[in-house]
């Protein structure tokens, strides 16, 4: 799954070397980033002209040099191993004193760089799968903002914090649903049995703000890359196996 998604991304970048890219983090992205690094190192994928990258979310509060930060994860898993110009990287700053200003500036930067051409997304767990950190009930009009994480999300992510939920931050900064929907193309990655219900809820069940990921059904250019487990409850299995 990671390789397939990396191939799609690499082919997009080869056709659009100046693209603006949106990246996600989390367990699902690990093999994807490793494969993207391989595309660069083994197959000569050149990312030097990429005009900007924007990351979906960051914990709050969180220092960027903390090994639990998405900032650290992005550099460790991808940015330190490819030739993206570091000046073009945009990651929300989880140590800001003023989240509102930080989020508004992030939105401005996206616009200033001509929007996001390809946004990569993971998907949260059922029964209310999120995208970014847009939790259950997030408005479909929501911009980039500070949000409170649900107990379920903190539990799910405790595995990255020595399995101690108390260590998982209570809040996060996240790209909004409206912001995500403005991306020209969206690439969603899903793997594992745990995401089977998430995929069905997101792509086939009714569209509702209760299920933030269901907003993707209204986007004109979404590609889903899922492994067999994650795709196992989709009626339109071809949707997940294509591309
Ligand atoms: C996390 C992140 C998302 C991520 C999703 C899936 O909480 N905020 O950006 O895509 O949930 O994470 P994972 O791949 O670890 O299941």
py3Dmol code that shows the C-alpha trace and the ligand (Angstrom):
import py3Dmol

protein = """\
ATOM      1  CA  UNK A   1       0.000   0.000   0.000  1.00  0.00           C
ATOM      2  CA  UNK A   2       2.804   2.382   0.922  1.00  0.00           C
ATOM      3  CA  UNK A   3       4.621   1.590  -2.298  1.00  0.00           C
ATOM      4  CA  UNK A   4       1.523   2.049  -4.458  1.00  0.00           C
ATOM      5  CA  UNK A   5       0.786   5.408  -2.841  1.00  0.00           C
ATOM      6  CA  UNK A   6       4.423   6.488  -3.180  1.00  0.00           C
ATOM      7  CA  UNK A   7       4.371   5.539  -6.887  1.00  0.00           C
ATOM      8  CA  UNK A   8       1.249   7.656  -7.410  1.00  0.00           C
ATOM      9  CA  UNK A   9       2.873  10.575  -5.596  1.00  0.00           C
ATOM     10  CA  UNK A  10       6.150  10.173  -7.483  1.00  0.00           C
ATOM     11  CA  UNK A  11       4.386  10.091 -10.812  1.00  0.00           C
ATOM     12  CA  UNK A  12       2.429  13.208  -9.859  1.00  0.00           C
ATOM     13  CA  UNK A  13       5.640  15.021  -8.916  1.00  0.00           C
ATOM     14  CA  UNK A  14       7.372  13.939 -12.127  1.00  0.00           C
ATOM     15  CA  UNK A  15       4.471  15.414 -14.093  1.00  0.00           C
ATOM     16  CA  UNK A  16       4.191  18.484 -11.837  1.00  0.00           C
ATOM     17  CA  UNK A  17       7.685  19.225 -10.491  1.00  0.00           C
ATOM     18  CA  UNK A  18       6.576  22.562  -8.991  1.00  0.00           C
ATOM     19  CA  UNK A  19       3.660  20.996  -7.130  1.00  0.00           C
ATOM     20  CA  UNK A  20       2.554  22.069  -3.686  1.00  0.00           C
ATOM     21  CA  UNK A  21       2.163  18.974  -1.503  1.00  0.00           C
ATOM     22  CA  UNK A  22       0.172  18.293   1.657  1.00  0.00           C
ATOM     23  CA  UNK A  23       1.490  15.564   3.958  1.00  0.00           C
ATOM     24  CA  UNK A  24      -0.055  13.597   6.801  1.00  0.00           C
ATOM     25  CA  UNK A  25       1.600  11.678   9.633  1.00  0.00           C
ATOM     26  CA  UNK A  26       0.738   8.638  11.765  1.00  0.00           C
ATOM     27  CA  UNK A  27       1.380   4.911  11.565  1.00  0.00           C
ATOM     28  CA  UNK A  28      -0.116   4.511   8.085  1.00  0.00           C
ATOM     29  CA  UNK A  29       2.401   6.934   6.601  1.00  0.00           C
ATOM     30  CA  UNK A  30       5.510   5.047   7.737  1.00  0.00           C
ATOM     31  CA  UNK A  31       5.816   2.698   4.760  1.00  0.00           C
ATOM     32  CA  UNK A  32       4.610   5.444   2.414  1.00  0.00           C
ATOM     33  CA  UNK A  33       7.444   7.780   3.489  1.00  0.00           C
ATOM     34  CA  UNK A  34       9.989   4.956   3.321  1.00  0.00           C
ATOM     35  CA  UNK A  35       8.868   4.212  -0.248  1.00  0.00           C
ATOM     36  CA  UNK A  36       8.941   7.893  -1.190  1.00  0.00           C
ATOM     37  CA  UNK A  37      12.512   8.100   0.089  1.00  0.00           C
ATOM     38  CA  UNK A  38      13.273   5.028  -2.005  1.00  0.00           C
ATOM     39  CA  UNK A  39      11.745   6.724  -5.074  1.00  0.00           C
ATOM     40  CA  UNK A  40      14.200   9.556  -4.497  1.00  0.00           C
ATOM     41  CA  UNK A  41      17.289   7.481  -3.719  1.00  0.00           C
ATOM     42  CA  UNK A  42      16.844   4.553  -6.097  1.00  0.00           C
ATOM     43  CA  UNK A  43      14.735   5.970  -8.880  1.00  0.00           C
ATOM     44  CA  UNK A  44      15.965   9.554  -8.933  1.00  0.00           C
ATOM     45  CA  UNK A  45      12.743  11.309  -7.967  1.00  0.00           C
ATOM     46  CA  UNK A  46      13.670  14.977  -7.853  1.00  0.00           C
ATOM     47  CA  UNK A  47      11.801  17.061  -5.282  1.00  0.00           C
ATOM     48  CA  UNK A  48      13.976  20.143  -5.503  1.00  0.00           C
ATOM     49  CA  UNK A  49      11.378  22.180  -7.393  1.00  0.00           C
ATOM     50  CA  UNK A  50       8.450  21.353  -5.078  1.00  0.00           C
ATOM     51  CA  UNK A  51       7.159  24.845  -4.335  1.00  0.00           C
ATOM     52  CA  UNK A  52       5.751  24.152  -0.891  1.00  0.00           C
ATOM     53  CA  UNK A  53       4.760  21.436   1.547  1.00  0.00           C
ATOM     54  CA  UNK A  54       2.065  21.778   4.189  1.00  0.00           C
ATOM     55  CA  UNK A  55       1.452  19.358   7.020  1.00  0.00           C
ATOM     56  CA  UNK A  56      -2.009  18.446   8.140  1.00  0.00           C
ATOM     57  CA  UNK A  57      -1.688  18.770  11.871  1.00  0.00           C
ATOM     58  CA  UNK A  58       0.437  18.994  15.002  1.00  0.00           C
ATOM     59  CA  UNK A  59      -0.204  18.271  18.659  1.00  0.00           C
ATOM     60  CA  UNK A  60      -0.716  21.226  21.002  1.00  0.00           C
ATOM     61  CA  UNK A  61       1.149  22.030  23.060  1.00  0.00           C
ATOM     62  CA  UNK A  62       4.183  20.360  21.532  1.00  0.00           C
ATOM     63  CA  UNK A  63       7.757  21.481  20.925  1.00  0.00           C
ATOM     64  CA  UNK A  64       9.001  20.861  17.412  1.00  0.00           C
ATOM     65  CA  UNK A  65      12.127  19.040  18.610  1.00  0.00           C
ATOM     66  CA  UNK A  66      10.097  16.629  20.767  1.00  0.00           C
ATOM     67  CA  UNK A  67      10.336  13.122  19.295  1.00  0.00           C
ATOM     68  CA  UNK A  68       6.529  12.843  19.640  1.00  0.00           C
ATOM     69  CA  UNK A  69       5.921  15.865  17.446  1.00  0.00           C
ATOM     70  CA  UNK A  70       4.741  15.499  13.880  1.00  0.00           C
ATOM     71  CA  UNK A  71       7.432  18.036  13.079  1.00  0.00           C
ATOM     72  CA  UNK A  72      10.098  15.595  14.252  1.00  0.00           C
ATOM     73  CA  UNK A  73       8.370  12.700  12.475  1.00  0.00           C
ATOM     74  CA  UNK A  74       8.308  14.520   9.131  1.00  0.00           C
ATOM     75  CA  UNK A  75      12.009  15.355   9.236  1.00  0.00           C
ATOM     76  CA  UNK A  76      12.997  11.947  10.547  1.00  0.00           C
ATOM     77  CA  UNK A  77      10.894   9.925   8.093  1.00  0.00           C
ATOM     78  CA  UNK A  78      10.990  12.100   4.980  1.00  0.00           C
ATOM     79  CA  UNK A  79      12.450  15.601   4.824  1.00  0.00           C
ATOM     80  CA  UNK A  80      15.948  14.662   6.011  1.00  0.00           C
ATOM     81  CA  UNK A  81      16.213  12.034   3.276  1.00  0.00           C
ATOM     82  CA  UNK A  82      14.960  13.815   0.154  1.00  0.00           C
ATOM     83  CA  UNK A  83      15.902  17.014  -1.665  1.00  0.00           C
ATOM     84  CA  UNK A  84      12.901  19.157  -0.790  1.00  0.00           C
ATOM     85  CA  UNK A  85      14.081  22.720  -0.172  1.00  0.00           C
ATOM     86  CA  UNK A  86      13.660  23.054   3.616  1.00  0.00           C
ATOM     87  CA  UNK A  87      12.652  26.714   3.259  1.00  0.00           C
ATOM     88  CA  UNK A  88       9.454  25.567   1.564  1.00  0.00           C
ATOM     89  CA  UNK A  89       8.268  23.340   4.421  1.00  0.00           C
ATOM     90  CA  UNK A  90       5.269  24.495   6.484  1.00  0.00           C
ATOM     91  CA  UNK A  91       4.310  22.672   9.674  1.00  0.00           C
ATOM     92  CA  UNK A  92       1.999  24.159  12.282  1.00  0.00           C
ATOM     93  CA  UNK A  93       3.981  25.192  15.365  1.00  0.00           C
ATOM     94  CA  UNK A  94       2.686  23.383  18.422  1.00  0.00           C
ATOM     95  CA  UNK A  95       4.686  25.647  20.731  1.00  0.00           C
ATOM     96  CA  UNK A  96       3.030  28.878  19.669  1.00  0.00           C
ATOM     97  CA  UNK A  97       1.545  31.208  22.300  1.00  0.00           C
ATOM     98  CA  UNK A  98      -1.085  32.284  19.853  1.00  0.00           C
ATOM     99  CA  UNK A  99      -2.723  29.355  18.046  1.00  0.00           C
ATOM    100  CA  UNK A 100      -5.270  31.575  16.289  1.00  0.00           C
ATOM    101  CA  UNK A 101      -2.623  33.781  14.655  1.00  0.00           C
ATOM    102  CA  UNK A 102      -0.546  30.703  13.820  1.00  0.00           C
ATOM    103  CA  UNK A 103      -3.503  28.985  12.122  1.00  0.00           C
ATOM    104  CA  UNK A 104      -4.555  32.114  10.206  1.00  0.00           C
ATOM    105  CA  UNK A 105      -1.000  32.557   8.922  1.00  0.00           C
ATOM    106  CA  UNK A 106      -0.907  28.924   7.829  1.00  0.00           C
ATOM    107  CA  UNK A 107      -4.065  29.492   5.771  1.00  0.00           C
ATOM    108  CA  UNK A 108      -2.491  32.611   4.245  1.00  0.00           C
ATOM    109  CA  UNK A 109       0.680  30.704   3.358  1.00  0.00           C
ATOM    110  CA  UNK A 110      -1.342  28.031   1.573  1.00  0.00           C
ATOM    111  CA  UNK A 111      -3.077  30.712  -0.509  1.00  0.00           C
ATOM    112  CA  UNK A 112       0.162  32.578  -1.124  1.00  0.00           C
ATOM    113  CA  UNK A 113       1.636  29.397  -2.611  1.00  0.00           C
ATOM    114  CA  UNK A 114      -1.328  28.866  -4.909  1.00  0.00           C
ATOM    115  CA  UNK A 115      -3.087  26.215  -2.829  1.00  0.00           C
ATOM    116  CA  UNK A 116      -2.289  22.547  -2.328  1.00  0.00           C
ATOM    117  CA  UNK A 117      -2.092  20.434  -5.491  1.00  0.00           C
ATOM    118  CA  UNK A 118      -1.914  17.009  -3.864  1.00  0.00           C
ATOM    119  CA  UNK A 119      -3.003  16.401  -0.266  1.00  0.00           C
ATOM    120  CA  UNK A 120      -2.189  13.049   1.309  1.00  0.00           C
ATOM    121  CA  UNK A 121      -4.479  11.860   4.110  1.00  0.00           C
ATOM    122  CA  UNK A 122      -4.699   9.048   6.606  1.00  0.00           C
ATOM    123  CA  UNK A 123      -7.999   8.237   8.218  1.00  0.00           C
ATOM    124  CA  UNK A 124      -9.019   7.964  11.867  1.00  0.00           C
ATOM    125  CA  UNK A 125     -10.663   5.030  13.598  1.00  0.00           C
ATOM    126  CA  UNK A 126     -14.367   4.193  13.646  1.00  0.00           C
ATOM    127  CA  UNK A 127     -17.067   5.061  14.566  1.00  0.00           C
ATOM    128  CA  UNK A 128     -16.337   8.711  13.704  1.00  0.00           C
ATOM    129  CA  UNK A 129     -13.197   8.610  11.540  1.00  0.00           C
ATOM    130  CA  UNK A 130     -11.400  11.931  11.445  1.00  0.00           C
ATOM    131  CA  UNK A 131      -9.128  13.434   8.829  1.00  0.00           C
ATOM    132  CA  UNK A 132      -6.303  15.542  10.184  1.00  0.00           C
ATOM    133  CA  UNK A 133      -7.515  16.141  13.722  1.00  0.00           C
ATOM    134  CA  UNK A 134     -10.998  17.184  12.650  1.00  0.00           C
ATOM    135  CA  UNK A 135     -12.997  15.223  15.170  1.00  0.00           C
ATOM    136  CA  UNK A 136     -16.639  14.160  15.216  1.00  0.00           C
ATOM    137  CA  UNK A 137     -18.934  17.130  14.680  1.00  0.00           C
ATOM    138  CA  UNK A 138     -16.324  19.382  13.026  1.00  0.00           C
ATOM    139  CA  UNK A 139     -18.056  21.801  10.711  1.00  0.00           C
ATOM    140  CA  UNK A 140     -17.578  21.054   7.036  1.00  0.00           C
ATOM    141  CA  UNK A 141     -16.713  24.782   6.793  1.00  0.00           C
ATOM    142  CA  UNK A 142     -13.969  24.594   9.386  1.00  0.00           C
ATOM    143  CA  UNK A 143     -10.656  26.397   8.754  1.00  0.00           C
ATOM    144  CA  UNK A 144      -7.259  25.563  10.264  1.00  0.00           C
ATOM    145  CA  UNK A 145      -7.660  25.884  14.031  1.00  0.00           C
ATOM    146  CA  UNK A 146      -6.985  24.675  17.562  1.00  0.00           C
ATOM    147  CA  UNK A 147      -9.122  21.654  18.497  1.00  0.00           C
ATOM    148  CA  UNK A 148      -9.651  19.429  21.495  1.00  0.00           C
ATOM    149  CA  UNK A 149      -8.876  15.754  20.892  1.00  0.00           C
ATOM    150  CA  UNK A 150     -11.452  13.135  21.784  1.00  0.00           C
ATOM    151  CA  UNK A 151     -10.732  10.438  24.333  1.00  0.00           C
ATOM    152  CA  UNK A 152     -10.853   7.848  21.495  1.00  0.00           C
ATOM    153  CA  UNK A 153      -8.191   9.654  19.468  1.00  0.00           C
ATOM    154  CA  UNK A 154      -5.933  10.052  22.508  1.00  0.00           C
ATOM    155  CA  UNK A 155      -6.378   6.345  23.267  1.00  0.00           C
ATOM    156  CA  UNK A 156      -5.603   5.375  19.664  1.00  0.00           C
ATOM    157  CA  UNK A 157      -2.460   7.526  19.628  1.00  0.00           C
ATOM    158  CA  UNK A 158      -1.240   6.462  23.080  1.00  0.00           C
ATOM    159  CA  UNK A 159       0.770   3.755  21.271  1.00  0.00           C
ATOM    160  CA  UNK A 160       3.135   6.528  20.160  1.00  0.00           C
ATOM    161  CA  UNK A 161       3.456   7.795  23.756  1.00  0.00           C
ATOM    162  CA  UNK A 162       4.625   4.620  25.550  1.00  0.00           C
ATOM    163  CA  UNK A 163       0.973   3.528  25.771  1.00  0.00           C
ATOM    164  CA  UNK A 164       0.315   6.228  28.363  1.00  0.00           C
ATOM    165  CA  UNK A 165      -2.775   8.230  27.497  1.00  0.00           C
ATOM    166  CA  UNK A 166      -1.844  10.932  30.012  1.00  0.00           C
ATOM    167  CA  UNK A 167       1.170  11.740  27.871  1.00  0.00           C
ATOM    168  CA  UNK A 168      -0.946  12.346  24.745  1.00  0.00           C
ATOM    169  CA  UNK A 169      -1.659  16.077  24.393  1.00  0.00           C
ATOM    170  CA  UNK A 170      -5.272  17.093  24.909  1.00  0.00           C
ATOM    171  CA  UNK A 171      -5.306  19.470  21.947  1.00  0.00           C
ATOM    172  CA  UNK A 172      -3.977  19.850  18.436  1.00  0.00           C
ATOM    173  CA  UNK A 173      -3.687  22.325  15.588  1.00  0.00           C
ATOM    174  CA  UNK A 174      -5.282  20.964  12.443  1.00  0.00           C
ATOM    175  CA  UNK A 175      -5.906  21.961   8.882  1.00  0.00           C
ATOM    176  CA  UNK A 176      -9.668  22.476   8.644  1.00  0.00           C
ATOM    177  CA  UNK A 177     -12.083  20.392   6.618  1.00  0.00           C
ATOM    178  CA  UNK A 178     -12.736  23.343   4.300  1.00  0.00           C
ATOM    179  CA  UNK A 179      -8.982  23.787   3.843  1.00  0.00           C
ATOM    180  CA  UNK A 180      -8.502  20.111   2.989  1.00  0.00           C
ATOM    181  CA  UNK A 181     -11.388  20.238   0.501  1.00  0.00           C
ATOM    182  CA  UNK A 182      -9.674  23.096  -1.369  1.00  0.00           C
ATOM    183  CA  UNK A 183      -6.793  20.816  -2.375  1.00  0.00           C
ATOM    184  CA  UNK A 184      -6.864  19.974  -6.090  1.00  0.00           C
ATOM    185  CA  UNK A 185      -6.264  16.254  -5.558  1.00  0.00           C
ATOM    186  CA  UNK A 186      -6.527  14.059  -2.500  1.00  0.00           C
ATOM    187  CA  UNK A 187      -4.783  10.742  -1.880  1.00  0.00           C
ATOM    188  CA  UNK A 188      -6.174   8.742   1.054  1.00  0.00           C
ATOM    189  CA  UNK A 189      -4.206   5.854   2.573  1.00  0.00           C
ATOM    190  CA  UNK A 190      -5.793   3.209   4.767  1.00  0.00           C
ATOM    191  CA  UNK A 191      -4.399  -0.042   6.085  1.00  0.00           C
ATOM    192  CA  UNK A 192      -5.393  -2.764   8.505  1.00  0.00           C
ATOM    193  CA  UNK A 193      -8.633  -4.306   9.701  1.00  0.00           C
ATOM    194  CA  UNK A 194      -9.132  -1.454  12.167  1.00  0.00           C
ATOM    195  CA  UNK A 195      -9.735   0.872   9.184  1.00  0.00           C
ATOM    196  CA  UNK A 196     -12.316  -1.351   7.414  1.00  0.00           C
ATOM    197  CA  UNK A 197     -15.258   0.363   9.121  1.00  0.00           C
ATOM    198  CA  UNK A 198     -13.563   3.751   8.746  1.00  0.00           C
ATOM    199  CA  UNK A 199     -13.321   3.280   4.983  1.00  0.00           C
ATOM    200  CA  UNK A 200     -16.967   2.237   4.686  1.00  0.00           C
ATOM    201  CA  UNK A 201     -18.133   5.121   6.868  1.00  0.00           C
ATOM    202  CA  UNK A 202     -16.010   7.587   4.922  1.00  0.00           C
ATOM    203  CA  UNK A 203     -16.644   6.477   1.365  1.00  0.00           C
ATOM    204  CA  UNK A 204     -19.983   4.688   1.207  1.00  0.00           C
ATOM    205  CA  UNK A 205     -22.158   5.593   4.174  1.00  0.00           C
ATOM    206  CA  UNK A 206     -24.131   8.868   4.400  1.00  0.00           C
ATOM    207  CA  UNK A 207     -22.284  12.179   4.365  1.00  0.00           C
ATOM    208  CA  UNK A 208     -22.537  13.783   7.795  1.00  0.00           C
ATOM    209  CA  UNK A 209     -20.541  16.108  10.055  1.00  0.00           C
ATOM    210  CA  UNK A 210     -20.682  13.298  12.640  1.00  0.00           C
ATOM    211  CA  UNK A 211     -18.225  11.470  10.372  1.00  0.00           C
ATOM    212  CA  UNK A 212     -15.660  14.085   9.317  1.00  0.00           C
ATOM    213  CA  UNK A 213     -14.033  11.825   6.699  1.00  0.00           C
ATOM    214  CA  UNK A 214     -17.357  11.468   4.867  1.00  0.00           C
ATOM    215  CA  UNK A 215     -16.828  14.991   3.469  1.00  0.00           C
ATOM    216  CA  UNK A 216     -14.402  13.386   1.004  1.00  0.00           C
ATOM    217  CA  UNK A 217     -17.354  11.981  -0.957  1.00  0.00           C
ATOM    218  CA  UNK A 218     -17.987  15.561  -2.088  1.00  0.00           C
ATOM    219  CA  UNK A 219     -14.463  16.096  -3.443  1.00  0.00           C
ATOM    220  CA  UNK A 220     -14.078  15.596  -7.218  1.00  0.00           C
ATOM    221  CA  UNK A 221     -10.566  14.095  -7.222  1.00  0.00           C
ATOM    222  CA  UNK A 222      -9.995  11.535  -4.492  1.00  0.00           C
ATOM    223  CA  UNK A 223      -7.841   8.445  -4.915  1.00  0.00           C
ATOM    224  CA  UNK A 224      -8.025   5.793  -2.211  1.00  0.00           C
ATOM    225  CA  UNK A 225      -5.184   3.358  -1.673  1.00  0.00           C
ATOM    226  CA  UNK A 226      -6.125   0.666   0.817  1.00  0.00           C
ATOM    227  CA  UNK A 227      -4.837  -2.781   1.640  1.00  0.00           C
ATOM    228  CA  UNK A 228      -7.249  -5.728   1.453  1.00  0.00           C
ATOM    229  CA  UNK A 229      -8.164  -5.520   5.137  1.00  0.00           C
ATOM    230  CA  UNK A 230      -9.023  -1.830   5.074  1.00  0.00           C
ATOM    231  CA  UNK A 231     -10.993  -2.301   1.830  1.00  0.00           C
ATOM    232  CA  UNK A 232     -12.799  -5.424   3.038  1.00  0.00           C
ATOM    233  CA  UNK A 233     -16.071  -3.684   3.932  1.00  0.00           C
ATOM    234  CA  UNK A 234     -16.319  -1.511   0.840  1.00  0.00           C
ATOM    235  CA  UNK A 235     -19.022  -2.557  -1.561  1.00  0.00           C
ATOM    236  CA  UNK A 236     -17.267  -0.808  -4.389  1.00  0.00           C
ATOM    237  CA  UNK A 237     -14.099  -2.770  -3.765  1.00  0.00           C
ATOM    238  CA  UNK A 238     -12.782  -1.664  -7.131  1.00  0.00           C
ATOM    239  CA  UNK A 239     -12.642   1.868  -5.770  1.00  0.00           C
ATOM    240  CA  UNK A 240      -9.947   0.814  -3.359  1.00  0.00           C
ATOM    241  CA  UNK A 241      -8.126  -1.615  -5.620  1.00  0.00           C
ATOM    242  CA  UNK A 242      -7.908   0.685  -8.603  1.00  0.00           C
ATOM    243  CA  UNK A 243      -5.012   3.068  -9.285  1.00  0.00           C
TER     244      UNK A 243
END
"""
ligand_1 = """\
16
LIG
C -4.003 10.663 13.402
C -3.561 11.934 12.668
C -3.991 11.895 11.252
C -3.737 10.509 10.752
C -4.778 9.608 11.351
C -4.506 8.128 11.155
O -4.508 10.901 14.672
N -3.966 13.156 13.232
O -3.317 12.881 10.504
O -3.808 10.465 9.372
O -4.984 9.926 12.709
O -3.434 7.717 11.958
P -2.789 6.262 11.849
O -2.191 6.160 10.505
O -1.744 6.243 12.927
O -3.867 5.283 12.067
"""
view = py3Dmol.view(width=600, height=400)
view.addModel(protein, "pdb")
view.setStyle({"model": 0}, {"cartoon": {"style": "trace"}})
view.addModel(ligand_1, "xyz")
view.setStyle({"model": 1}, {"stick": {}})
view.zoomTo()
view.show()
